[in-house]
């Protein structure tokens, strides 16, 4: 057995202590001063910086015709509202001449009464004295019908009934009951369809939204009638509910599009498409803390007071212009509310969307803007574009440079 020289052992021990001491001195834990790790970690803090990224010149535009009036969840009705003047129109499914009772078709011999039900979705609750008027209209209404086409029909001779809305009612079912000789005011066409139009009055200019065929609580017509069944007076009384075959609303002064601006909303609805070019340095080597889309209204945005609209910002998985497939789920959808009378810059936090523009995701650097509820809200903002003298769309990005070891 070989016994090591004691002097060799002492020399090796001294060397190990020296090496360990040198390693520990490279990173010291000093409670009264910032961390000092020059070899292993960067010192100090990266400064927060800001970049204002304008939309790409002449690559922003609005597209029209996504959702038509009556296809959205609401029918608009208004009187003197600065946003628009609207009438709601509905054609009910045909009411037959007979109905099957006891396995036999029985002719309808008399209409005892009828009820027209509407569902109030939104109103300006600060306006009092709200009253709805229901008129008989022709049944040849369609998507080409205009305000001027039907306005002459809203006269006393065609009035079916009216509904007084309690000032305390914010939303709910509204019902007009027509009975006895007044049922003659309901004027079915040759196949049993009945058309109606609805207007409102109040103590001040205002508007309301009622449920459309696309929503729960759409207009309906309930008929209470008698069939030819003398042997059973109980079963001779029958009830039939008819829902809309068609509904829409018409506006007195539809918005006129200006290709140099960016309208959003309306009916048929418009959506705005904005394109951006994120600098390479921002795409590859920074951490984005916040990204805010800033839009400048060209004129004051009018809507229905106390019924704010939601402006939505979507990304897309491909740039196909008007038909770009939007990202309609996930946490990249950004929103903000727009109140009646807004004239200042509208800002939307699109941080999550801009972050996915970084790297090599392949997601196009664009933003689609839409109003919700689409083709239903009174709010239809018109924003300035890159062709405007000032106020073009832009994204304000707050970021900091990544440390070298953070970069891919």
GULO-299517 format. One record per residue (C-alpha): x, y, z; residue in three letters. Coordinates in Angstrom, 3 decimals. Example, Ala and Ser with C-alpha at 12.3 -4.5 7.8 and 13.67 -1.06 7.14 Angstrom:
# GULO-299517
     east    north       up   r
   12.300   -4.500    7.800 Ala
   13.670   -1.060    7.140 Ser
This chain:
# GULO-299517
     east    north       up   r
    0.000    0.000    0.000 Unk
    1.301    3.438   -1.044 Unk
    0.998    6.194    1.559 Unk
    0.740    9.699    0.052 Unk
    3.257   12.284    1.006 Unk
    1.648   14.604    3.679 Unk
    3.109   17.610    1.874 Unk
    1.248   16.597   -1.309 Unk
   -2.053   16.326    0.551 Unk
   -1.596   19.776    2.074 Unk
   -0.770   21.283   -1.318 Unk
   -3.862   19.780   -2.938 Unk
   -6.080   21.015   -0.097 Unk
   -4.735   24.539   -0.466 Unk
   -5.418   24.497   -4.202 Unk
   -9.030   23.305   -3.659 Unk
   -9.674   26.058   -1.107 Unk
   -8.316   28.655   -3.533 Unk
  -10.471   27.470   -6.411 Unk
  -13.603   27.377   -4.227 Unk
  -12.891   30.845   -2.897 Unk
  -12.470   32.222   -6.394 Unk
  -15.807   30.672   -7.486 Unk
  -17.676   32.129   -4.553 Unk
  -16.197   35.576   -5.058 Unk
  -17.763   35.705   -8.585 Unk
  -21.285   35.960   -7.191 Unk
  -21.692   37.487   -3.729 Unk
  -24.872   37.809   -1.741 Unk
  -24.753   41.302   -0.271 Unk
  -27.995   42.264    1.445 Unk
  -27.339   46.009    1.403 Unk
  -26.421   46.290   -2.292 Unk
  -27.880   45.002   -5.593 Unk
  -26.901   41.511   -6.725 Unk
  -23.387   41.298   -8.122 Unk
  -23.086   38.409  -10.584 Unk
  -20.910   39.739  -13.412 Unk
  -20.157   36.365  -14.935 Unk
  -23.574   34.758  -14.715 Unk
  -26.354   37.396  -14.959 Unk
  -26.777   40.905  -16.430 Unk
  -26.842   43.850  -14.085 Unk
  -29.267   46.783  -14.020 Unk
  -32.688   47.003  -15.703 Unk
  -33.681   47.273  -19.350 Unk
  -35.327   50.649  -20.083 Unk
  -38.990   50.670  -21.096 Unk
  -39.466   52.211  -24.528 Unk
  -42.407   53.233  -26.698 Unk
  -43.061   52.951  -30.426 Unk
  -45.973   54.475  -32.331 Unk
  -46.676   52.213  -35.298 Unk
  -48.949   53.791  -37.965 Unk
  -51.241   51.658  -40.094 Unk
  -49.774   50.871  -43.506 Unk
  -50.561   53.707  -45.900 Unk
  -53.537   53.048  -48.226 Unk
  -53.852   49.489  -46.945 Unk
  -56.786   50.217  -44.620 Unk
  -60.372   50.053  -45.854 Unk
  -63.964   49.262  -44.871 Unk
  -66.049   46.480  -46.358 Unk
  -69.853   46.471  -46.351 Unk
  -72.729   44.004  -46.367 Unk
  -71.751   41.503  -43.685 Unk
  -75.055   41.482  -41.747 Unk
  -78.259   43.032  -43.045 Unk
  -81.013   44.728  -41.007 Unk
  -83.239   42.125  -39.403 Unk
  -80.511   39.479  -39.525 Unk
  -78.902   40.805  -36.363 Unk
  -80.467   40.249  -32.929 Unk
  -82.424   43.522  -32.821 Unk
  -84.880   45.626  -34.777 Unk
  -84.266   49.348  -34.327 Unk
  -87.116   51.806  -33.787 Unk
  -86.484   55.497  -33.187 Unk
  -88.067   58.933  -33.269 Unk
  -85.946   62.060  -33.656 Unk
  -82.768   60.301  -32.516 Unk
  -79.628   61.991  -33.923 Unk
  -78.149   58.585  -34.753 Unk
  -81.011   57.594  -37.086 Unk
  -84.767   57.511  -37.676 Unk
  -85.983   53.906  -37.905 Unk
  -89.121   51.807  -38.372 Unk
  -89.421   48.074  -37.584 Unk
  -91.228   45.885  -40.129 Unk
  -92.510   42.308  -39.777 Unk
  -94.463   39.888  -41.962 Unk
  -95.957   36.932  -40.054 Unk
  -96.231   33.432  -41.432 Unk
  -99.588   32.648  -43.095 Unk
 -102.581   31.932  -40.901 Unk
 -104.580   29.067  -42.458 Unk
 -108.295   29.063  -43.255 Unk
 -108.786   25.840  -41.297 Unk
 -107.201   23.817  -38.493 Unk
 -107.329   20.121  -37.640 Unk
 -109.488   19.284  -34.597 Unk
 -110.454   15.689  -33.742 Unk
 -108.560   14.488  -36.822 Unk
 -110.710   16.613  -39.104 Unk
 -109.935   19.901  -40.836 Unk
 -112.271   22.513  -39.353 Unk
 -112.869   25.848  -41.055 Unk
 -112.121   28.976  -39.044 Unk
 -115.447   30.763  -38.711 Unk
 -114.554   33.700  -36.472 Unk
 -111.556   35.547  -35.054 Unk
 -112.406   36.511  -31.484 Unk
 -109.179   38.342  -30.640 Unk
 -105.474   38.520  -31.378 Unk
 -102.345   39.564  -29.496 Unk
  -99.140   40.996  -30.946 Unk
  -96.134   40.461  -28.688 Unk
  -92.801   42.280  -28.927 Unk
  -89.745   41.939  -26.699 Unk
  -88.096   45.147  -25.544 Unk
  -84.328   44.621  -25.342 Unk
  -82.918   48.099  -24.783 Unk
  -84.140   51.630  -24.231 Unk
  -82.879   54.905  -22.812 Unk
  -84.349   54.584  -19.330 Unk
  -83.955   58.323  -18.707 Unk
  -86.565   59.107  -21.372 Unk
  -90.159   58.856  -20.149 Unk
  -93.553   58.604  -21.821 Unk
  -92.540   55.840  -24.245 Unk
  -95.369   54.555  -26.449 Unk
  -95.364   52.106  -29.369 Unk
  -97.737   52.288  -32.344 Unk
  -98.465   49.229  -34.490 Unk
  -99.655   49.744  -38.073 Unk
 -100.961   47.411  -40.737 Unk
  -98.592   47.192  -43.716 Unk
  -98.590   45.364  -47.058 Unk
  -96.983   41.924  -46.966 Unk
  -94.698   42.401  -49.986 Unk
  -91.886   43.706  -47.771 Unk
  -88.363   42.473  -48.532 Unk
  -84.704   43.448  -48.235 Unk
  -85.163   46.099  -50.941 Unk
  -87.906   47.927  -49.026 Unk
  -86.890   51.469  -48.067 Unk
  -88.046   54.013  -45.526 Unk
  -89.670   56.035  -48.321 Unk
  -91.576   52.942  -49.510 Unk
  -93.393   52.352  -46.225 Unk
  -93.534   55.781  -44.587 Unk
  -96.835   56.735  -46.333 Unk
  -98.450   53.651  -44.743 Unk
  -97.966   54.922  -41.193 Unk
 -101.300   56.763  -41.037 Unk
 -104.321   56.673  -38.701 Unk
 -106.349   54.556  -41.127 Unk
 -103.796   51.740  -40.787 Unk
 -103.320   51.918  -37.005 Unk
 -103.868   48.522  -35.354 Unk
 -103.140   49.361  -31.717 Unk
 -100.693   51.074  -29.359 Unk
  -98.719   50.006  -26.282 Unk
  -97.878   52.297  -23.369 Unk
  -94.513   51.307  -21.891 Unk
  -94.157   51.922  -18.137 Unk
  -91.271   54.256  -17.302 Unk
  -89.991   51.612  -14.879 Unk
  -89.731   48.878  -17.529 Unk
  -86.197   48.489  -18.832 Unk
  -86.732   45.282  -20.819 Unk
  -89.391   42.629  -21.235 Unk
  -92.483   41.594  -23.170 Unk
  -94.808   44.214  -24.641 Unk
  -98.266   43.087  -25.725 Unk
 -101.105   44.626  -27.705 Unk
 -104.498   42.836  -27.601 Unk
 -106.980   43.418  -30.417 Unk
 -110.499   42.094  -29.822 Unk
 -114.076   42.246  -31.093 Unk
 -114.722   44.492  -34.057 Unk
 -111.194   45.881  -33.854 Unk
 -109.844   42.619  -35.292 Unk
 -110.804   43.972  -38.699 Unk
 -107.679   46.151  -38.412 Unk
 -105.625   43.007  -38.955 Unk
 -105.546   42.660  -42.725 Unk
 -104.332   39.253  -43.944 Unk
 -103.349   38.919  -47.578 Unk
 -104.663   36.237  -49.932 Unk
 -102.613   33.487  -48.257 Unk
 -103.140   34.613  -44.675 Unk
  -99.977   36.642  -44.004 Unk
 -100.192   39.815  -41.914 Unk
  -97.677   42.660  -42.128 Unk
  -97.042   45.230  -39.413 Unk
  -94.816   48.249  -38.837 Unk
  -93.857   49.764  -35.484 Unk
  -93.053   53.364  -34.552 Unk
  -92.583   55.106  -31.202 Unk
  -93.148   58.416  -29.469 Unk
  -91.779   59.684  -26.143 Unk
  -91.234   62.863  -24.155 Unk
  -87.890   63.348  -25.915 Unk
  -86.160   62.019  -29.029 Unk
  -85.212   58.403  -28.369 Unk
  -84.959   54.881  -29.711 Unk
  -85.458   51.291  -28.641 Unk
  -84.290   47.874  -29.740 Unk
  -86.741   44.967  -29.908 Unk
  -85.893   41.306  -30.499 Unk
  -85.678   40.161  -34.109 Unk
  -86.265   36.764  -35.683 Unk
  -82.615   35.983  -34.867 Unk
  -83.104   36.374  -31.107 Unk
  -85.184   34.947  -28.299 Unk
  -88.500   36.766  -28.014 Unk
  -89.035   37.632  -31.689 Unk
  -92.348   39.270  -32.636 Unk
  -95.315   36.896  -32.664 Unk
  -99.008   37.041  -33.482 Unk
 -101.381   34.903  -31.402 Unk
 -104.893   34.393  -32.819 Unk
 -107.840   33.266  -30.684 Unk
 -110.564   31.970  -32.964 Unk
 -113.462   29.538  -33.360 Unk
 -113.705   26.649  -35.777 Unk
 -116.778   24.946  -37.162 Unk
 -117.422   22.369  -34.432 Unk
 -120.980   22.813  -33.064 Unk
 -120.876   19.533  -31.131 Unk
 -118.024   20.640  -28.843 Unk
 -118.014   24.306  -27.919 Unk
 -114.846   23.887  -25.845 Unk
 -112.742   22.493  -28.677 Unk
 -114.304   24.989  -31.027 Unk
 -112.087   27.586  -29.371 Unk
 -108.580   27.334  -30.745 Unk
 -105.321   29.283  -30.532 Unk
 -102.659   29.666  -33.192 Unk
  -99.270   31.423  -32.875 Unk
  -97.511   32.812  -35.949 Unk
  -93.870   33.897  -35.953 Unk
  -92.110   36.146  -38.468 Unk
  -91.585   34.989  -42.007 Unk
  -89.558   38.145  -42.545 Unk
  -88.476   41.105  -40.455 Unk
  -86.252   44.125  -40.931 Unk
  -85.932   47.786  -40.056 Unk
  -85.582   50.740  -42.391 Unk
  -83.710   54.001  -41.796 Unk
  -84.633   57.418  -43.129 Unk
  -81.066   58.462  -43.920 Unk
  -78.810   55.442  -44.462 Unk
  -75.109   56.131  -44.062 Unk
  -73.268   57.098  -47.244 Unk
  -69.884   55.419  -47.522 Unk
  -66.732   57.472  -48.014 Unk
  -63.793   55.434  -49.310 Unk
  -61.355   57.824  -47.621 Unk
  -62.802   57.012  -44.165 Unk
  -63.369   53.878  -42.099 Unk
  -67.031   53.345  -41.144 Unk
  -67.807   50.478  -38.770 Unk
  -71.265   49.099  -37.966 Unk
  -74.537   50.219  -39.518 Unk
  -76.959   47.992  -41.407 Unk
  -75.971   46.335  -43.653 Unk
  -72.953   46.277  -41.388 Unk
  -69.454   47.471  -42.249 Unk
  -66.143   46.193  -40.901 Unk
  -62.809   47.991  -41.119 Unk
  -59.550   46.247  -42.012 Unk
  -56.237   47.739  -40.858 Unk
  -52.823   46.436  -41.870 Unk
  -49.535   47.026  -40.058 Unk
  -45.839   46.275  -40.627 Unk
  -44.138   45.432  -37.361 Unk
  -40.421   46.353  -37.510 Unk
  -38.044   43.392  -37.465 Unk
  -36.440   44.593  -34.232 Unk
  -39.849   44.579  -32.522 Unk
  -40.725   41.174  -33.913 Unk
  -37.565   39.391  -32.822 Unk
  -35.926   40.877  -29.771 Unk
  -38.318   42.760  -27.480 Unk
  -40.875   41.919  -24.854 Unk
  -44.144   43.769  -25.532 Unk
  -45.700   45.073  -22.340 Unk
  -48.718   46.739  -23.928 Unk
  -50.067   47.499  -27.407 Unk
  -52.961   49.923  -27.809 Unk
  -54.841   50.526  -31.051 Unk
  -55.854   54.183  -31.348 Unk
  -58.667   55.268  -33.682 Unk
  -59.792   58.859  -34.266 Unk
  -63.511   59.520  -34.933 Unk
  -64.015   61.722  -37.982 Unk
  -67.226   63.109  -36.454 Unk
  -68.935   62.756  -33.081 Unk
  -70.237   59.208  -32.643 Unk
  -73.980   59.113  -32.047 Unk
  -75.944   56.180  -30.701 Unk
  -78.700   55.449  -28.204 Unk
  -77.934   57.010  -24.799 Unk
  -77.462   54.401  -22.057 Unk
  -77.066   51.659  -24.676 Unk
  -73.321   51.651  -25.455 Unk
  -72.030   49.575  -28.331 Unk
  -68.979   47.324  -28.224 Unk
  -66.142   47.864  -30.688 Unk
  -64.379   44.548  -31.330 Unk
  -60.866   44.023  -32.704 Unk
  -60.065   40.659  -34.292 Unk
  -56.969   39.125  -35.782 Unk
  -57.079   36.836  -38.816 Unk
  -55.388   33.603  -39.821 Unk
  -55.026   34.793  -43.406 Unk
  -55.174   38.065  -45.336 Unk
  -57.956   37.640  -47.892 Unk
  -59.364   41.159  -47.721 Unk
  -63.091   41.246  -46.935 Unk
  -63.166   37.450  -46.618 Unk
  -60.191   37.124  -44.283 Unk
  -60.961   34.317  -41.791 Unk
  -60.982   36.071  -38.438 Unk
  -59.804   34.580  -35.159 Unk
  -63.206   34.426  -33.477 Unk
  -62.216   32.635  -30.280 Unk
  -59.448   32.802  -27.720 Unk
  -57.969   35.664  -25.736 Unk
  -56.747   37.726  -28.699 Unk
  -60.190   39.310  -29.259 Unk
  -60.083   42.845  -27.848 Unk
  -63.056   45.072  -27.030 Unk
  -63.980   48.514  -25.791 Unk
  -67.307   50.266  -25.309 Unk
  -68.420   53.354  -27.214 Unk
  -70.946   55.700  -25.649 Unk
  -73.251   58.125  -27.385 Unk
  -71.491   61.451  -27.934 Unk
  -67.931   60.060  -28.090 Unk
  -65.596   62.367  -30.035 Unk
  -62.179   61.664  -28.507 Unk
  -59.707   58.953  -29.511 Unk
  -61.042   55.415  -29.128 Unk
  -58.420   53.057  -27.667 Unk
  -58.395   49.252  -27.621 Unk
  -55.864   47.072  -25.812 Unk
  -54.667   44.601  -28.470 Unk
  -51.552   43.423  -26.614 Unk
  -52.293   39.715  -26.979 Unk
  -52.928   40.073  -30.699 Unk
  -49.724   42.020  -31.382 Unk
  -47.684   39.473  -29.415 Unk
  -48.689   36.706  -31.817 Unk
  -47.396   38.865  -34.688 Unk
  -43.934   38.345  -33.243 Unk
  -41.737   35.456  -34.307 Unk
  -42.637   33.111  -37.143 Unk
  -46.299   32.366  -36.404 Unk
  -47.410   33.233  -39.924 Unk
  -50.366   35.258  -38.592 Unk
  -50.861   38.370  -40.755 Unk
  -50.329   41.722  -39.089 Unk
  -53.855   43.039  -39.457 Unk
  -56.825   44.059  -37.335 Unk
  -60.501   43.687  -38.222 Unk
  -62.918   46.066  -36.469 Unk
  -66.633   45.349  -36.008 Unk
  -69.508   46.662  -33.897 Unk
  -71.495   44.431  -31.548 Unk
  -74.408   43.831  -31.683 Unk
  -73.871   43.870  -35.436 Unk
  -76.632   45.319  -37.663 Unk
  -78.576   46.076  -34.487 Unk
  -76.821   48.826  -32.541 Unk
  -77.604   52.489  -33.189 Unk
  -73.867   53.220  -32.903 Unk
  -72.021   53.437  -36.237 Unk
  -68.637   55.148  -35.790 Unk
  -66.712   56.573  -38.719 Unk
  -62.960   56.705  -38.135 Unk
  -60.196   58.535  -39.966 Unk
  -57.931   56.501  -42.222 Unk
  -54.366   56.654  -43.505 Unk
  -55.729   58.896  -46.257 Unk
  -56.928   61.498  -43.752 Unk
  -54.909   64.656  -43.108 Unk
  -54.533   63.641  -39.450 Unk
  -55.701   61.042  -36.971 Unk
  -54.747   57.924  -38.927 Unk
  -55.019   54.576  -37.086 Unk
  -51.954   53.638  -35.078 Unk
  -50.742   51.151  -32.494 Unk
  -48.844   52.481  -29.467 Unk
  -46.421   49.758  -28.330 Unk
  -44.673   49.804  -24.942 Unk
  -41.775   47.347  -24.713 Unk
  -38.311   46.619  -23.391 Unk
  -35.293   45.026  -25.060 Unk
  -34.756   41.407  -24.126 Unk
  -31.547   40.357  -22.378 Unk
  -29.237   38.379  -24.677 Unk
  -30.068   35.050  -23.018 Unk
  -33.827   35.704  -23.623 Unk
  -33.456   35.952  -27.377 Unk
  -34.121   32.889  -29.483 Unk
